[in-house]
């Protein structure tokens, strides 16, 4: 039977800590894109937030190395930690593109994708918070399905944005810039879906 001791709960607490940092980074990216000013300072703040996420993941792996008993498979803990880290890595990488590519104005479709990232990370935060209660939870599967739905919505926006970019943009440099930014935003949503799918696998094995 799946039971989590107080000592083992630290992994779930660290998962929550990690995704909370991702949520913060997602909101900061959204603010950068919706209020496109003080770009350098906002990107620096996102970078610092990503470093906090790295620290949380390091704590998970450190705890994993010294724990003889874990509440779920060791490999699942490792994979989940790494994929949580990927979300914030992609958020940071996306933010840096606005400075690196000398972006002057923000496309509306990219704002829509940023909002979806905020929604996805918020759902994942609830999934991580409820993971320790996976045997009794009545909402985990619904939230996983919602992350998948949001990612699918993001795919539709991405395809539409790329199509419009190539159909209407006459400056090749702008096409190159925005194609790359859209791809990083989509990669972020893909990472969110990966976390949801990994969580679903953990639940199926343990609940």
N, C-alpha and C positions, 0 to 999 in steps of 0.2 A: 504494500500500500504506500502511496506517495505521501510522505510527511516531511515537513521542513522544520529542522531544529532552529533555535535562535542563532546558533553559530553559523549555520548554513545560509540563513537569510541574508547575510552580507552580500552574496552575489546578486540577489534580486534588488537589494537596495542600491548597489552600484550600477546595475542596469538602469534603474530609474534616474540616478544621478547623471548618468551619461546621456540619456535621451532628453533630460531636462536642459542640458547644455545645448543639445541639437535644436530643441525648441527655441531657445534663446537666439541661437545663430540664425534660425529660419526667420524669426521676427525681425532681426536686424537686417537681413538681406531684403526682406519685404520693405522695410523702412528706407533702405538705400535706394530701392527702385521706385518707390512711390513718392519719396521726397529727395529728389536727386540733387543734393547739395552737400557740401563738406565731405566729398567723396573719399578723399584720402584718409580722413579721420575715421569715417564709418568703416572703411575696409580694415583699418588697423584694429578697430574694436572687434570686428568679426574674427580677425586673425588671432587676437588674444583669447577669444572665446573658444576657438578651435584648439588652442593649446590646453585649455582647461579640460576639454574632451579627451585629449591625448592622455592627460594625467589620470582621468577616471578609468580609461581603458588599461593603462599601466597598472593601476590598483587592482583591477579585475584579474589580470594575468599574474600579478604578483601573488594575489590571494590563491589563485588556482594552483600555482607552483608549490605552495606550502600546505595545501589542503589535502588530507588523505581521503576524506569522504566529501563528495559534492552532491548537491540536491538533484542535479540533472547530469547527463553525460558530460565529461570533461571536454570532449570535442565540440559539443553543442555550445558550451559556455565560451570557448575560444572563438568559434565561428560567429556567434551572436555579438560578442564584444567587438570583433574586427568589423563586422558589417555596420554596427552602430557608429563606429568611428568613421566609416566611409561616408555616411550622411553628412557629417560636419565637414569632412575633408572636401566634399564636392561643393558644399555651400561656400566655403572659403575660396575654393578655386574659381567658382562662378563670380564671386565678388571681385577678385583680383582682375578678372577679364575686363571689367568696366574701366579700370585705370590703364591696364596694359594695352588695350585696344583703342584707347582715347575716345570712348563713347560719349557723345554729346547729349543725345536724347534717348529716352527709354521707349521701346515698343510696347504697345498695349498687351499683346499676347504674352510677352515675357512677364508682365505684371500678373497676369492670370496664372501663369505657372508658379510664380513666387507665392501667390495665395494658396495654391494647392500644396506646396511644400509645407507651409505653415499648418494647414489642416492635417496633412499626413503625419507630421511629427507630433501634433497634439493627440491624434489617435494612437500613435505608437507609445506615447507617454502613458496613456491609460492601459494599453496592453502590458507594458512592462510593470506597471503598478499592480496589475491583477495577476501576473504570471505566477506568483507564489501561491495563489489561491486557485490555480488552474483546474483543480478537481471539482470545485464547487461553483466556479464562475459561470454566469449565464450570459455574459456580454462579450467574452473574448472573441468568439467566432464572428459575431456581428461586426466587431471593430476590425478584424482582419479582412473581412469582406469589404468593408468601407475603404480601407487603404487600397485594396485592389481596384475598387471602383474609381477612386480618385486618381490612381496611376493611369487607368484606362482613359479617363477624361483628359489627363495630361498628354497622353499619346495623341489624342485627337487634336488638341490645341497645337502640339508640336508639328504635326503633319500639315495642318492648315497654315501655320506661321511660316514654315519652310516653303510651302507652295507659293504663298503670297510674296515672300521675299524674292524668289527667283522670277516670279511673274511681273513684279512691279518695280523692284529696285534696279536703278540704272548704274549705280556706282559699284563696281566690282569689290572695292574695299569694304563697303558696307555689307555686301553679301557675305564676304569672308568673316567679318566681325560677328555678325548676328547669327550666322550658321553655327559658329563655335559657341556662342553664349547659349543659344537654344539647346545645343547638345549637352552642355554642362547642366542646364536646368533639368533636362530630361534624365540625365544620369543620376541626379539627386533624387528624383522621384523613383527611379528604378531601384536605388539603394534603399529607399523607404519600403518599397514593395518586398525587396529581398528580406528585410528584417521581419516583416509581417509573415512571409512564407516560412522563414526559419522558426519563428515563434509557433506557427501552426504545426510544424513538424515536431517540435518539442512537446507541445500539448498532446499530440496524437500518441507519442511514446510514453508519456507520463501520467496523463489525466485518467 
